Amino acid sequence: MSYDTQPKASHFIDGAYVEDKSGTPIPVIYPATGKQIALVHAATPAIIDQALAAAHRAQKQWAAMSGTERGRILRRAADIMRERNHDLSVLETHDTGKPYQETIAVDATSGADAFEYFGGLAGSLTGEHIQLGENWVYTRREALGVCVGIGAWNYPTQIACWKGAPALACGNSMVFKPSEMTPLCALKVAEILYEAGLPAGIYNVVQGLGEVGASLVTDPRVAKVSLTGSVPTGKKVYAAAAAQMKHVTMELGGKSPLVIFDDAHLENAVGGAILGNFYSSGQVCSNGTRVFVQRGIKEAFLNRLTERLSTAVIGEPLDEATNFGPMVSERQMNIVLDYIEKGEKEGARLVTGGKRLDRDGFYLQPTVFADVTDDMTIAREEIFGPVMAVLDFETEEEAITRANATEFGLSAGVFTRDLSRAHRVIAQLEAGSCFINSYNDAPVEAPFGGTKMSGVGRENSKAAINHYSELKSVFVRMGDVEAPF
C-alpha cells in the first residue's frame, strides 16, 4: 500500500501553501525503512517574515471576534480532524514511525480533543467586576498577540494542536515550527483550521532547523513563545525570549520516577511501567524511566515484565497488529545504543533487550536494566528511548528522597493499594504531572507541565488560558477626584 506523503509545499502561510526552494532541503525519512518519503525546505528569512507579517496583520481582527465565534471554528476543526483520523494517523506514522495502532488512538484524536475543549472554553473567557463602595474595577482578558510554537518530533500533530488551540481560543495568532524530523503533520493541522473557517494568517506553519526557531523567537513582533523540547534547547529559547520580556511556556524533558510499593497490584504496576517506558518506543518526555520497586516484589516484577515484553509485536508500523515501532531517526537510535552501552559498563544488570534489531529501519529491542543505582548515567540522564532502569528501595522515605534527587520534575507515579500512602507520597514528589495507579494519561482537561528543569507554565486545561492571555484592570471612579493640590 503506498501513500502520497509529499506535501503540496513546505510552508502554510496566510491560508495557502507556500514554497521557496532556496531554503535548506530537509529530507523526510520513514523510520521503519530508513528511506526518504518526502522533501521540504527550511524557511528563508523572506518566508519567516511573510509568516510573521501575516500573523501580525490578521490577529487584531481575530481577537475582535466574540469568543463564541472563535470557538465555533475550533470545534468545526475538531470535527474535521476526527473525520480524517485514519489519514492523519497514517501520515503521523510515516512522520514518526509510531505504530498505526497507537496513532489512530492517540495523536490526531488528542489534537481534536484540544480544539474541542478550547473551542468550548472560548466563549467563557471573561473578566470580572470588583465593587469598591461606589467605585469599581473591571478586568478584561486580552490576547497577547502573535505566538510562536516550536514543536518536538514525538507527537507532531498533538503538539501543533496543544499549542494552537489555547492560543487561538484567546484571540492570538500563531506561527508554528514543527521539528525538522517530523515536518508533515502540522501542515495538515493548518489546512484543516483554514478549511474550518479560521481567517487566513491566524495559524501558519514554517519549516526549519534551529536557526529558523531562533529567528522566530527573537522577532519583536512575537509576544509569546511555547516550546516542547529538550532542557538544553529550552534554556536557550527561554533566555532569548527573556531578553525581550516575552511570555513563555517551556515543556521540557524529564527523568521521572515511578514508585512501585510491595502492596501494588502487580499486573497494573507492570502495565504502568510498560506505558511509562515503551509506548512510542520510549520517546515520551513524561516517561517514568526510573522505576523504583520495593524489594519484596522486585523479582516478581522483573519476571512478569520480561514475560509481557516478550509478547510485543515489533514490525511494520502500518500493520495494525504492530504495537512497538522504530526510533524516530538513526541519530536517536545511536544515542540510545550509547546509553545502553554505558548502562552495561557501569554495572547495571541487563534483564532483557539491549540490541538493535536486524532489519531495515531504526528498531531497538525494549530494554530493561535492573540493579541500577542512583549515580549511574542511565539513572540520571534522559535517554528518550525504550530503556527502563529498575532501582530497588526499602522504605517510603527513602523512595521519596531518591525520587526527588534529580534536576528534572516533569512527572511522577505511585503504585500502591494504600490510598493514603499514595496521596502522601505524591504530595512530596517534586513533579508537575503525577499519576496514582496509572501512568502517562494526558487528558486535555488536566494541566500538563513540569517543575524544576522540566519547564515553566502549563499546557491544556483552564490553566493554559492564563499562559495565552493577560489581564487588564480598569479602575472606575464614580465621584470627584481628590488631589493634594
N, C-alpha and C positions, 0 to 999 in steps of 0.2 A: 504494500500500500504506500503510495507516495503522496506527500502533501507539499503544497507550494508554500515554503517558509520565507521566501524573499519578499520583504515589504515593498510597497509602491515607491517609497522613498525613505531616506534616513530619518527625517525630522517631520514633526507635525506642528505647524505654526499658523496661528490666526485662522484656524478652521480648514487648513489644507495641508496635504503632503508637500514637502519642500526638499529639494536636493541641491547639494553643492559638492561636486565630486573632487574639488580641490582639497577637501578635508582629508585627514589621515584615514586610510582604509582600515576598517575594523572587521576582520572575518568572524563569522559566527560558526562555532564548531558544535556539532551534536555530540555530547559526551559519551553516548553509547557506542559510537563508531570512530570518533576522532576525526570525522570528515566534515568539510565545510558545507553548510546548508544555506548560507546567506552572506551578504556583504553589505555593511553600512559604512558611512563616512562620518568622521568626527566633525562636530560643528566648527566652522571657521569663525573668526571674530565677527564677520558680517552676519552669519546665521545667528550667533548669540545675541547680537544687537537687535536683529529682526524679531527674535522671540521676546526679548525683554521690552522692546518698544510696543509690541502687540499687547503684551500683558499689562503694561503700564497704561496704555490707551484705553483698553476695554474695562479695566477694573472698576472705575467710579460708577459707570452705568450699571454694572452687575450689582454693586453694593447698594445702589439706589432702589433696586427691586425689593419687593417685600420678601421676607424670609420664606413665606409660604410658596411664593412663585419660584424661588431658588430651589426649595425642597422638592417641588413637583418635578423639576428637571432631573435632580439627583435620583429620585425614586424611579423615574422612567428609565434612566441609565441602568439602575439595578435590575429592572425587568428585562432589559435587552441582554445584559450580561448573563442572566440566568437562562434565557432562551438559547444563548450561544455557548453555553457552558462546555459542550463537547469540543467545539472548535477551539475555544480559548484554552481548554485543558490540553489538547493535542499540541498547540503552539507552546504552551508552558513546558510541556515535556520535552519538546525539541530544544527549547531555550536553555533548560536547566539539567535535563537528564533525569528528572524525578519521575517515578513511575506514574503512568496514567491513573492507576488505581488510587493514587494519592492526589494528583492534581484535579481529578474530576470531583473529589470530595472537599477539597480544602482551598484551592487557590482563587479561581475566579468567583467561587461561591462566597468566600470571605470578603472579597472585594465588593461583591454585590451587597453583602450584609452591611458594609461600611456606608455605601451610597444610600441604602435604605434607611439605616439608623440615623445618619446625619441629615438625610433628607427629611425625615420625620421631626428632627430636633430644630431644623432651621427656622420654622415659624414660631418657636417658643423662645427665641433669643431676645430677651427684653432687658431693659434696665429696671431700676426701682425708684420709688418715690419715698423720700425721707422727710417727715414733717418735723419742723423745729419751731414750736409755737406757731406764730403766724407766718414765719419764713419757711422755706422748704428747699430741699436739694433733690434734683433728679439725676440719674445716671443714664448714659447711653452706651450701649455695647457697639463698638465700631470696628470695622475691618482694619487690618494692618496695612494692606496694600498688595504689593507683589511678593509672593512667597516662592522660594526656591526649594524644591525637593530633590534630594540626592539618594538614589536607591542602592540597595545591595543585590547580589546575584542569586540569593537563595529563594526569595519569594517575590519575583519581579512584578507580577500582576497585583498581588496583595498590597505590596508596599506603595505602588503607584496610587492605589485607592485609599489606603490608610492615611496617606499624606494629603491626597486631593480632596477627600470627602469633607473633613472638618474645615479645611481652608476655604473651599467653595461655599459651604453652608454659611460661613461667617461673612461672605461677601468679598473674599480675596480672589486674586487671580494667581496662577501657578505656572512656573517653568520647571518641568521635571526632567532630571537627567538620570536615566537608568544606568546600572553598571554596564561597562563596556563588554562584560562577559555575556550579558543577557539583555540585548537591546530590543528584542522583538515585541514583547507583550505590552509595554507601556504605550506603544503606538496604537494598539487596538483599544486600550482604555480611552485614549484621547479621541479616537474616531467615534467610539460609542457615545461618549459625553456630547460630542458635537451633534451626532445624529439625534440624541435625546432632546436637543434644543438649547444646549449650552451656547451662549454667544461666542463668536469667533474671538480668539485671543485670550480666553479665560483659562484654558488648560492647554499648555504647549509642551511638546517633548523634543528635547535636543540630545543628540548622542555625543559621546566623547569620553576621554580619559581624565586624569586628574587636573590637567591644565584648564579644561573646559569647566569643570566644577569650580576651580579657583576663580576663574573669570566671573562666573555667576555669583559666587559668594561675596566677592568684593565690589560688585557693581552698586553704585549709590542708589539706583532705582529700587533695589531689593530691600524689603523691610524685615524679612524673616527667612531663616534657613532651617530646614529639617533634614537631618542626615540619619540614615541607617547604615552602619559600617563598623569598622574596627576601631579600637581605642586610639591607636596612633593617628589614623585619619581624622577621628573625632577631635582630638586635641588640636590638630592643625586648623580644621574648619572652624572650631569654636573660637580659637584665637583670632582668625581672620575676621569672623563676624563681630567679635567683641571690639575690634579696632574701630568699627563704625557703629557700635552700640545697637546691633541688630538683635531682634528676638531669635532665640534658638531652641530647637528640640534636638537632643542627641540620643539616639537609640543605638547603643554600642554593644561591645562583646560581653562575655561572661565566662565564669568558671564555676558554675552554680553547684551548690551542694544538694544532694538528695539523701536524706537521713532515714534509714530503714531500721526500725526497732524490732527486737525479738518477737514481740507480740503482733507484728504486722500480718495481714492476710498475704501469705507468700505469693500466691498466683498474681494477685493485684500488684504487689510490690515489684515482681519481675516484669509485669506488663508496663508499669510506670517507668521502670528503668530502661526498658526497650524503647518506649516512646521518647524518653528523655535523652537517648543516646544514638538511636539508629534510624529514627524517622528522618526522611530527606537525606539519607546516608550520613546522618550526624551533622548536617550543615545548618544548624539552627542556633541562633545566638543565645537563647534562653536554656539550652540543654543542661541537664543535671549530670555533668560529666565527672563529678567527684561523688561517687556513690558510697556513703558511709553505712556499713552494715554491722549491726551489733553482733558480737562474736557468736552468740548462741545459735544464730541461723546462717552464719556465713557459708558453710559448706553446702547446706540445703539450697541456699540462694544461688550459689555458683553452679550447682548441678542442674537446677531447674532452668536457669538462664541459658546454660550451654545447650540443653535439650531443645529449648524453644528457638534459639538462634539457628540450630541445625535445620529447622523447617523453613527458614527464609527462602523465598523464591527469588533468586537473583537472575536477571535476564534482560531481554529487550524491554525497555520501559513502556513501549506502546502496547505490549501484551498485557491484557487485563489481569492475568494471573500473577504477574511480577509485582513484588512488594518491596524490593530493595534494588535501587539503581546505582549508576556510576557516580563518581565525584564530578563536580561541575567542569573541571579542566585538568589537563595533565599537570599543570603547575601546582594546583591544590592537592592533587593525589600525591605528588612528590613531597610536598610539605608534610603531609600526614605520614607518609612512609618514613620520613626522617624522625618524626616524633616516636613512631613505633620502635625504631632502632634505638633511640635514646632510652625508651622505657625498658628494653631488654638489657642495655648496657648498664643502666643504673640499678638493676637487680629486681625489677618487678617480675612477677611470675605470669607468663603468657598462658592464659587459660584456653583461649580459642582464637582462631583467625590470625591476623598479622601479616598476611601476604596479599600481593596483587594477584588478581585472577588472570589466568592465561587465556585471554580473549581480547577482541577489539574493544576499544573504549577505555575508560578510566575507572575500572572496577577494583574495589578493595573488599576483602572479607570483613564482615563485622568482627571487631577485635575487642577482647576483654583482658585486662590485666588485673591480677589480684596481688595481695601483699604490698600494695602501693603505700608509700609513706609521704607525709606532707611536703617533704623537701625535694621530692623527685620532680623533674621537669614536667612530666605528663600530669602531675597533680597541681602544677602552678600556672602553666601557660594554656591559653585557649588553642585547641587543636583544630577545631572546626572540621571534623571528620568522624567516621564511625569507630571511635576508640573510647572505651569505658575504663575508668580507673576505679577499682573497688578498694576501699580502705576500711580497716577494722576499727571498732571502738567499743569501749566498755560501758561508760556512763553517759547519761543525758548531758551533764555539764561539760564533759569532755567533747562530746559531739558538737555542742553549740560553739564552744571556744574555737575548735579546729575548723568548723564550717565557716566561721567569720574571719579566719586568718587569711584573707585574700584582698587584693586591691579592687576586685570586682564586686558587684552587688546587683546583678540583674534579676535572678530568680532563685528560688529555694523550694524544696519539697520535703514533706514528712509523711512517712507511712507508719501508722500505729493504730491499734484498736482503742487505745486510751485517749478519748477525745479531749479531756482536759490537758493531757500532756501535748497533744497535737497543737492546740491553741497556744499553750505556754511556750513551746519551742519555736513555733512560727513567729510569735511576738518578739523573740530575741534574735532571730536570724536577720542579718543586715542585707535585705534584698527588697526590690520593688514589686515583683510579681511572684506570688507564692501559691503553693498548692498543698492541700491536705488529702491524702489517699488518692492522688491523681497526679498527672504531670503534663505540662505544656498545653493546657487548654487556653485558648485566647479568644473568647467571645468579644465581639465589638462593644458590648455593654460594659466590659470591665476595663479599668485603666491598665495600660501596659507600659512599662519602662523601668529603668534601674536607678540605683543609688551608687555612691562612691564612683569609681572609674567607669561604671556601666552606663552613665549618661545623666542627662538632665531633662526634665519635662516628662509628660505622659502622652502616649498616643491612645486613641479610642476613648470611649465613654464621654460623659459630660465634661470630664477634666480636660479633654483636648480643646474644647471651646475656649478655655482660658488661655491656651497657648497660640490660638489663631485670631485673637481679638483683643482689644483693650478697652478699658472703661474710661469714659469721660464723665466727670462730675460737674454739675451746673448748680451753683448756689443762686437762689432767687430771693431777693429781699422785697417784702410787700410794703414796708413803710419807708420812712425817710432815712437817709444815710447820716449818721453822726460822725463828724470828723473833728480832730483836735484843733484845727484852725482853718 
